Amino acid sequence: MDRAMSSPDSSTLRLRRRRLRKLAMRFLPPIAGFALLIGLWFLLTQKSESFPTPASTWASAVELFSDPFYRKGPNDQGIGWNLLGSLQRVGLGFGLAALVGIPLGFAIGRFELLHRMTSPIISLLRPVSPLAWLPIGLLVFKSANPAAIWTLFICSIWPMVINTAAGVQRIPQDYMNVARVLQLSEWKIFTTILLPATLPHVLTGVRLAVSTAWLVIVAAEMLTGGVGIGFWVWDEWNNLNVNHILIAIVVIGAVGMALEYALMSLARALSYSDTPS
């Protein structure tokens, strides 16, 4: 009788241990990795007079983030304003690329003639460095801010066009044959066949586009100036403030990771909503 009563307790204890072990394996390795990185940084900068230590960088970060939204002039603003400026440019450039690239990808994947026409053009232009398009933007728009947005548009559009078109082309031909027999309109084909089947490919292209845009914005702002995290990094280098450069690297990486996580969560939510109940 005692064994029967103690059995549920022991199974509950084993379940808790498994959950704790799973939780530990999820969080402890990343913490250990960061601790190892900081430890190596500490050891390598012990006798350095030019490269800051973790302690001095942390002190600078505390001071910097105590007032991230100060304004002392057009070229002297807190890191918060610079980060928001960069996110605004990325949002505009990426948003315009999505409005053009996703419908274009559907059209290229849907119509063979259009695919044959655009394939060599995409193959020619896609490998070009995004920053090579920046002078064209400056020539056309006569201003640094729209030129930077233009550069982000160019670098963001290719992943969405290519992944969306690839998703459409991988749809089984039987689906399209059934749509032809039922005489479905193009809009009905798009909403009932193309969009649900290609949504994972579209979201993959969106993730790649956002990651690329966030990489490019730093370099673009270094060249164009103005309010932005890239310009802020370059300005801190001119001031020989390496502490702030290291802080900016961490901030840029954290924002990129947050964008990636948000899009992955969106992809999972949409994939779950599309599964039949």
Secondary structure, 3 states (H helix, E strand, C coil): CHHHHHHHHHHHHHHHHHHHHHHHHHHHHHHHHHHHHHHHHHHHCCCCCCCCCHHHHHHHHHHHHCCCCCECCCCCECHHHHHHHHHHHHHHHHHHHHHHHHHHHHHHHHCHHHHHHHHHHHHHHCCCCHHHHHHHHHHHHCCHHHHHHHHHHHHHHHHHHHHHHHHHHCCCHHHHHHHHHCCCCHHHHHHHHHHHHHHHHHHHHHHHHHHHHHHHHHHHHHHHCCCCHHHHHHHHHHCCCHHHHHHHHHHHHHHHHHHHHHHHHHHHHHHHHHCCC
